[in-house]
Amino acid sequence: MRYTWIDDYLMRKRGVTRDLQADWNWVRYQIGGKMFAAICLDEENRPYYINLKLEPAEGAFWRSQYEDIVPGFYSNKLHWNSIRPDGAVPDDLLKDMLDKSRQLVLESFSKKKQREILGMSCCGTQCSLCSYYGNLCQGCNEANGKVFHAPANKPCAIYQCCVQKNKRATCAACDALPCQIWQDTKDPGLSDEAFAATIRERVNLLKDRQDQ
């Protein structure tokens, strides 16, 4: 197989797990327990197809462009596609298709579950790394935004805007990121420089979440 980078590429992504479906001899890549890609192996453990999911129109388009992309083998042929492992599909295109497949499956979950799978809050905070987590604070997802620094019995202003008002899983797609609400939601224990650094870190985490 010429795409020897696939396993490393996918396993570096946030929330991705891998197993072997022994009955089929498929190496399956999953997010939230749902498969989004697979390397199909023959009896000698040689890859013969790479399966992934695309929007039907996009899948049909790429099948018309490359003879090495065919309707999904042993899969729903409307949504799944199979790529020959020694074909002519460019590496960058295959990476893009794998990313889209992962995103399609991720978006099949509720927005709250998406954040849990990615291991972050809507603002990119990794709650499990916070010193308050499990002690003073349950975490953004568990508390529905009513974290330790929010007004009593009210959600954090970022959570209120992103999740409750705009119905998004995270702030990643917001054109205003980081907006004034972010700037106003400041940990008083941080210096201006440290706070600015946390904003940069969280923005980068959200923007890169497809690749992590």
Beta strands, then each sheet from edge to edge (+ up, - down):
strand 1: 16-21
strand 2: 26-31
strand 3: 34-41
strand 4: 47-53
strand 5: 69-71
strand 6: 80-83
sheet 1: 1+ 2- 3+ 4- 6+ 5-
end
